[in-house]
Amino acid sequence: MNKLLISLFLSSVIALGGQAQKKENYYVKYVEFPQHATLEQKIDLAARLTPTPQQYAWQQMELTAFLHFGINTFTGREWGDGKENPKFFNPSQLDAGQCM
């Protein structure tokens, strides 16, 4: 078993070509669509996005937070009917830091 591990290690060092510089991984966190991409092409590109290692590590912790902030916050109603006056939505004293 040890010979196998040493062999694999040496093979990987040789395969890397003894690179002295360590390459940093670069992850694209968004999709840039070609100018004339069709809807199907956009869906295909978006479907290929994968989380970065940091995002994946966060997902593995299985921590979730959900904050819903809308017009009902200001009307005191649990359910809105879509007829609320937009003037009620006035987060003039919002301190987003207090939610952390």
C-alpha positions in Angstrom: 0.0 0.0 0.0 2.8 2.4 0.9 4.5 1.7 -2.4 1.3 2.5 -4.2 0.9 5.8 -2.4 4.5 6.8 -3.1 4.1 5.8 -6.7 1.0 7.9 -7.1 2.6 10.9 -5.3 5.7 10.7 -7.6 3.5 10.3 -10.7 1.6 13.4 -9.8 4.7 15.4 -9.2 6.1 14.3 -12.5 2.8 15.1 -14.3 2.8 18.6 -12.9 6.2 19.1 -14.5 7.7 20.3 -11.2 5.9 23.7 -11.5 7.4 26.1 -9.0 4.5 28.5 -9.1 1.2 27.5 -7.7 -1.8 28.4 -9.9 -4.8 29.9 -8.2 -8.2 28.6 -9.1 -10.4 31.1 -10.7 -14.2 30.5 -10.6 -16.7 32.5 -12.5 -19.7 33.3 -10.3 -21.9 34.6 -13.0 -22.7 33.9 -16.7 -21.9 36.2 -19.5 -24.2 35.4 -22.4 -23.0 35.9 -26.0 -24.7 38.9 -27.6 -27.1 36.9 -29.8 -27.6 33.8 -27.6 -30.9 32.0 -27.8 -33.0 31.2 -24.8 -32.0 27.6 -25.0 -28.3 28.6 -25.1 -28.7 30.8 -22.1 -30.4 28.0 -20.2 -27.7 25.6 -21.1 -24.9 28.0 -20.0 -26.7 28.8 -16.7 -27.3 25.2 -16.0 -23.5 24.6 -16.1 -22.7 26.9 -13.2 -21.3 25.2 -10.2 -20.6 26.5 -6.7 -17.0 27.6 -5.8 -15.3 25.6 -3.1 -16.2 28.3 -0.6 -19.8 28.2 -1.6 -19.9 24.4 -1.5 -18.3 24.4 2.0 -21.1 26.8 3.1 -23.7 24.5 1.7 -22.2 21.5 3.5 -22.7 23.3 6.8 -26.4 23.2 6.1 -27.1 26.7 7.6 -29.9 28.7 6.1 -31.4 32.0 6.8 -34.5 33.5 5.2 -35.4 37.1 5.7 -38.6 38.4 4.1 -39.0 42.2 4.1 -41.9 43.7 2.2 -45.0 45.9 2.4 -46.6 43.8 5.1 -43.7 44.7 7.4 -45.2 48.2 7.4 -48.9 47.4 7.3 -48.7 44.8 10.2 -50.7 42.4 8.1 -49.7 38.8 7.6 -51.1 38.6 4.0 -51.3 41.5 1.6 -53.9 41.8 -1.1 -51.8 43.8 -3.6 -53.8 47.0 -3.0 -51.5 48.5 -0.3 -50.4 52.0 -0.9 -46.7 52.0 -1.9 -46.1 55.0 0.4 -46.3 52.6 3.3 -43.1 51.0 2.2 -40.7 53.4 3.9 -37.7 51.8 5.5 -36.4 55.1 6.8 -35.1 53.7 10.0 -33.9 50.3 8.7 -30.6 49.1 10.3 -29.6 46.1 8.3 -26.7 45.5 10.7 -29.0 44.6 13.5 -30.0 41.5 11.6 -26.5 40.1 11.7 
